[in-house]
Amino acid sequence: MKLSIPIFAAAAASCANAFSTAPLVGHSLNRSNAAVTATVAIRPTATTALRMSQEEMDLVTMDADERMDKTMSNLAENLSTIRTGRANPNMLDRVEADYYGAMTPISQMATISVPSSQQLQISPFDKSSLTDIEKAIIYASLGFTPTNDGNVIRINIPQLTEERRGDLLKQCKSIGEEAKVAIRNIRRDGVESIKKMEKAGDLGKDQALDGIDTIQKSTDDHVKSIDETVGKKEKEVTTL
């Protein structure tokens, strides 16, 4: 009977070892749960990154569209300076005169009025600037001959000759082409920005293509508007 005690103890130890594996299962589950938790934590981060990248691309397309709109505004301003045989204060928008050492638009130095359809009148706020304004108009090469009576400057707008109309039509076309070049440069900048984001892995291929398509559509719309705006101005030149 004494020999049975060690045998019983060994059997008990064997049973204890068998049950001692239970905590290992627990550890395995904990590791598995941690992996699941980590995966769940990563997914929102990836989604947030994609959303931020989409927002950045939207900013690129919006910036391109706004810059194109600004180009259209500049186009309208430049075309307004082309005279069509009818007096218009905008004819002098690009004329600047020296005012106490600073080149200043004469529209900020004087009141420009239209006494008749064929005449402009410039009334300086500071009479001492009359001569400088007169010189600026002459040097602007607008084809005007201003007269200075000591108080105001008058400009008589001559009727357009056929030769002069031809020159003005060329100016219209040139201004329109400059605007188109500006639009295409804006398109190039926007597309390059989107391609860089795609190359860096911030955007998917489909997202990048959508952004590029948006910029291209805006480009096409603005180029069409340029043609329409220039065409309208050319019609004014040929009919007035």
C-alpha positions in Angstrom: 0.0 0.0 0.0 2.9 2.4 0.5 3.8 2.0 -3.1 0.4 3.3 -4.2 0.9 6.8 -2.7 3.6 7.9 -5.2 1.5 6.5 -8.0 -1.5 8.4 -6.8 0.5 11.6 -6.5 1.9 11.2 -10.0 -1.6 10.7 -11.4 -2.8 13.8 -9.5 0.1 15.8 -11.0 -0.7 14.5 -14.4 -4.3 15.7 -14.1 -3.2 19.1 -12.8 -0.9 19.5 -15.8 -3.7 18.6 -18.1 -5.9 21.4 -16.7 -3.1 23.8 -16.6 -3.5 24.5 -20.4 -6.7 26.4 -19.8 -5.1 29.7 -19.2 -3.2 29.4 -22.5 -6.5 29.3 -24.3 -7.4 32.4 -22.4 -4.2 34.2 -23.6 -4.9 33.1 -27.1 -8.4 34.6 -27.0 -7.0 37.8 -25.6 -4.5 38.1 -28.4 -7.2 37.4 -30.9 -9.4 40.1 -29.3 -6.6 42.5 -29.4 -6.0 41.9 -33.1 -9.7 42.5 -33.8 -9.7 45.6 -31.7 -6.6 46.9 -33.6 -8.2 46.1 -36.9 -11.4 48.0 -35.9 -9.2 50.9 -34.8 -7.3 51.1 -38.1 -10.4 51.1 -40.3 -11.8 54.5 -39.2 -8.3 56.0 -39.5 -8.1 54.8 -43.2 -11.5 56.1 -43.9 -10.7 59.5 -42.4 -7.5 59.7 -44.5 -9.5 59.0 -47.7 -12.0 61.6 -46.7 -9.3 64.2 -46.0 -7.7 63.3 -49.4 -11.0 63.8 -51.2 -11.4 67.2 -49.4 -7.9 68.2 -50.5 -8.7 67.3 -54.1 -12.0 69.2 -53.9 -10.0 72.3 -52.8 -7.7 71.9 -55.8 -10.7 71.8 -58.2 -12.4 74.7 -56.5 -9.2 76.8 -56.6 -8.8 76.1 -60.3 -12.4 77.1 -61.0 -12.0 80.3 -59.0 -8.8 81.2 -60.8 -10.5 80.6 -64.1 -13.4 82.9 -63.1 -10.8 85.6 -62.2 -9.3 85.2 -65.7 -12.8 85.8 -67.2 -13.0 89.0 -65.1 -9.6 90.2 -66.4 -10.7 89.4 -70.0 -13.8 91.6 -69.6 -11.7 94.4 -68.2 -9.1 94.2 -71.0 -11.8 94.1 -73.7 -13.5 97.1 -72.2 -10.4 99.2 -73.0 -10.8 98.7 -76.7 -12.7 101.6 -78.1 -15.6 101.0 -80.5 -16.2 104.5 -81.8 -18.4 105.3 -78.8 -17.1 107.2 -75.7 -16.7 105.0 -72.6 -14.8 105.7 -69.3 -13.5 102.2 -69.4 -11.3 103.2 -72.3 -8.9 104.8 -69.8 -8.9 102.0 -67.2 -5.4 100.9 -68.0 -3.9 104.4 -68.1 -1.7 105.4 -65.1 -0.1 108.7 -64.3 2.6 109.7 -62.0 1.1 111.1 -58.8 3.7 112.3 -56.2 6.1 109.6 -57.3 3.6 106.7 -57.5 2.0 105.4 -60.7 -1.7 105.7 -60.1 -4.7 104.8 -62.3 -6.2 108.1 -63.5 -9.6 106.7 -62.6 -8.5 107.2 -59.0 -7.2 110.7 -59.7 -10.2 112.2 -61.5 -13.8 112.0 -62.4 -14.3 110.6 -65.9 -17.6 111.5 -67.5 -19.2 111.2 -70.9 -20.7 114.5 -72.0 -21.6 113.0 -75.4 -21.3 109.7 -77.3 -18.1 111.0 -78.9 -16.4 112.7 -76.0 -14.8 111.9 -72.6 -14.1 114.5 -70.0 -11.5 114.1 -67.2 -11.8 116.3 -64.1 -8.9 115.8 -61.7 -9.4 116.0 -58.0 -6.0 117.8 -57.8 -5.7 120.4 -60.6 -1.9 120.2 -60.3 -2.0 116.7 -61.8 -3.7 117.9 -65.1 -0.4 117.8 -67.1 0.6 114.4 -65.8 -2.7 112.9 -66.7 -2.6 114.5 -70.1 0.9 113.0 -70.7 -0.2 109.6 -69.5 -3.1 109.5 -72.0 -0.8 110.4 -74.8 1.9 107.9 -73.8 -0.8 105.1 -73.5 -0.9 105.0 -77.3 -4.7 104.7 -77.4 -5.0 106.9 -80.5 -6.4 109.8 -78.5 -5.5 113.5 -78.7 -6.4 115.1 -75.3 -7.0 118.8 -74.9 -6.2 120.5 -71.7 -8.0 123.8 -70.9 -6.4 124.2 -67.4 -9.4 122.8 -65.6 -10.4 119.6 -67.4 -9.1 117.4 -70.1 -11.4 116.5 -73.0 -10.9 113.7 -75.5 -12.9 113.6 -78.7 -13.4 110.0 -79.9 -13.0 109.8 -83.7 -15.1 107.5 -85.8 -13.4 104.3 -86.6 -11.9 103.8 -90.1 -11.9 100.3 -91.7 -8.1 100.0 -91.1 -8.6 100.9 -87.4 -11.4 98.4 -87.1 -9.1 95.7 -88.4 -6.5 96.6 -85.8 -9.0 96.5 -83.0 -10.3 93.1 -84.2 -6.7 91.8 -84.0 -6.5 93.2 -80.4 -9.7 91.4 -79.5 -8.3 88.1 -80.8 -5.0 88.6 -79.0 -6.6 89.4 -75.7 -8.8 86.3 -76.1 -5.9 84.0 -76.8 -4.0 85.4 -73.8 -7.1 84.4 -71.6 -7.1 80.9 -73.1 -3.5 80.4 -72.4 -4.1 81.5 -68.7 -7.0 79.0 -68.5 -4.9 76.2 -69.9 -2.1 77.0 -67.4 -4.5 76.8 -64.5 -5.8 73.5 -65.8 -2.2 72.2 -66.0 -1.5 73.3 -62.4 -4.6 71.6 -61.1 -4.0 68.3 -63.0 -0.4 68.1 -61.8 -1.5 68.6 -58.2 -4.0 65.8 -58.4 -1.5 63.5 -60.1 1.0 64.2 -57.3 -1.6 63.2 -54.7 -2.4 60.0 -56.6 1.3 59.1 -56.9 1.8 59.7 -53.2 -1.0 57.3 -52.5 -3.3 59.9 -51.1 -5.9 59.4 -53.8 -7.2 56.3 -55.6 -7.0 56.2 -59.4 -10.8 56.6 -59.8 -10.8 59.6 -57.4 -7.9 61.2 -59.4 -9.7 60.7 -62.7 -12.9 62.3 -61.3 -10.9 65.3 -60.2 -9.2 65.7 -63.6 -12.5 65.4 -65.4 -14.0 68.1 -63.2 -11.1 70.5 -64.1 -11.4 69.6 -67.8 -15.1 70.4 -67.8 -14.4 73.7 -66.1 -11.7 74.4 -68.7 -14.0 73.7 -71.6 -16.8 75.9 -70.1 -14.4 78.8 -69.6 -12.8 78.5 -73.1 -16.3 78.5 -74.6 -17.2 81.7 -72.5 -14.0 83.3 -73.8 -15.0 82.7 -77.4 -18.5 84.1 -76.7 -17.2 87.2 -74.9 -14.6 88.0 -77.6 -17.1 87.4 -80.4 -19.5 89.8 -78.8 -16.8 92.5 -78.6 -15.8 91.9 -82.2 -19.4 92.4 -83.2 -19.4 95.8 -81.4 -16.2 96.8 -83.2 -17.6 95.9 -86.7 -21.0 97.5 -86.2 -20.4 100.7 -84.4 
